[in-house]
């Protein structure tokens, strides 16, 4: 069974039935994205209180590693986690990720040492990396070939629910209890999901890649992605010409080409190189990176604007971002049905153009008129974000064989996460340390950045992403071309 079948006209005449088991597995597996979004949104509210609690133990720079350490470990572990899932079984890796995340979260909410908390946040990042590619792979293979984009749309709806709930839940837990409750709540949620997954998923029955994992390639992959992510996340704080930044950049320059050489010449590559023979995968990833830059430049920059220009408190900012998730919540499943019938290309082009135009309108006109007008703009912007968000991922996976779906998903997710980091870094670089009116003037260019990234994503997709009929002509990606 191959994901490119969702674009086969022969499969679009009749809708194959979706089993009850498929829906149950979708709910269980989508918990990984729910946990990630809940963690991010709740930490957004809780972090100032965490900072106050540990202010006598560490500097603000050290405390920032509570957030950046989680992100860096998560991104740098994705490729290895995807390869491990294809070899050892997706169920095992998925459930192990829930254990690691849940235990680390509960311990993080119980201990009072800042260095222990930073370490445990890194373990949480590792747990999420094990969840992300495996959950989607487990889920999609349960759905009929011509209904997978619809399943992904429902997946996106659950993500939108998480986006809506994250900040209010985090704020409520901090208000009623304290910041520790955020960690314990997410940890318990992970363990509940673990029990459900243990009951529902059963044993892995899919064919596995029994070839050994190339340890050197795994080390090179982790080093390459971690060093590049460190440059993106910490470069501005360290200084772009500071020794730590230059050291990470040097590691990236050395390990990156070494990884490519090792992966293309070794008998058992860490990431199947034939994945990159699929134009839908390559262009889908590139378009996804551009769109993630656009989304996260706005998503990261807008709270800063509300804080620096409007002097809003974190709780108010959290609730002010809710309109961004309302339209995706209501329309993601419908978009999935459209993609099932028409393919992802037109949806991504529409989403990129719509989102880019919305950024221009909000940045040049609506935001200066107050939050009411901005909220209307965010509602409209959400339509474009919905059209892009899940569709760019499904666009990368259309030509990928089910047996290596976890590895391909991990590659796609790595690109998305790096794009999100780059968007946040560029937004931070634009506004710098400005405050007040100076911040407002500089922030106009964040809107321009977001619009430009969205437009580029749409243009790249229009020019290079294969049309629906041409996707079928792409060569099939063999699951195990290097086995003896």
Secondary structure, DSSP 4 states (H G I P E B T S, - for coil): -BGGGGG-GGGSSS-PPPPHHHHHHHHHHTHHHHHHHHHHHHHHHHHHHHHHHTTTTS-HHHHTHHHHHHHHHHHHHHHHHHHHHHHH-HHHHHHHHHHHHHHHHHHHTT---HHHHHHHHHHHHHHHHHHHHHHHHHHHTTS-GGGHHHHHHHHHHHHHHHHHHHHHHHHHHHHHS-THHHHHHHHHHHHHHHHHHHHHS-S--S----SPP-HHHHHHHHHHHHHHHHHHHHHHHH-TTSHHHHHHHHHHHHHHHHHHHHHHHSSS-SS-GGGGG-HHHHHHHHHHHHHHHHHHHHHHHHHHHHHHTS---HHHHHHHTTHHHHHHHHHHHHHHHHHHHH-SHHHHHHHHHHHHHHHHHIIIIIGGG-HHHHHHHHHHHHHHHHHHHHHHHHHHHTT-BGGGHHHHHHHHHHHHHHHHHHHHHHHHHHHTT--HHHHHHHHHHHHHHHHHHHHHHHHHHHHHSPPHHHHTTSPPPPS-TT--
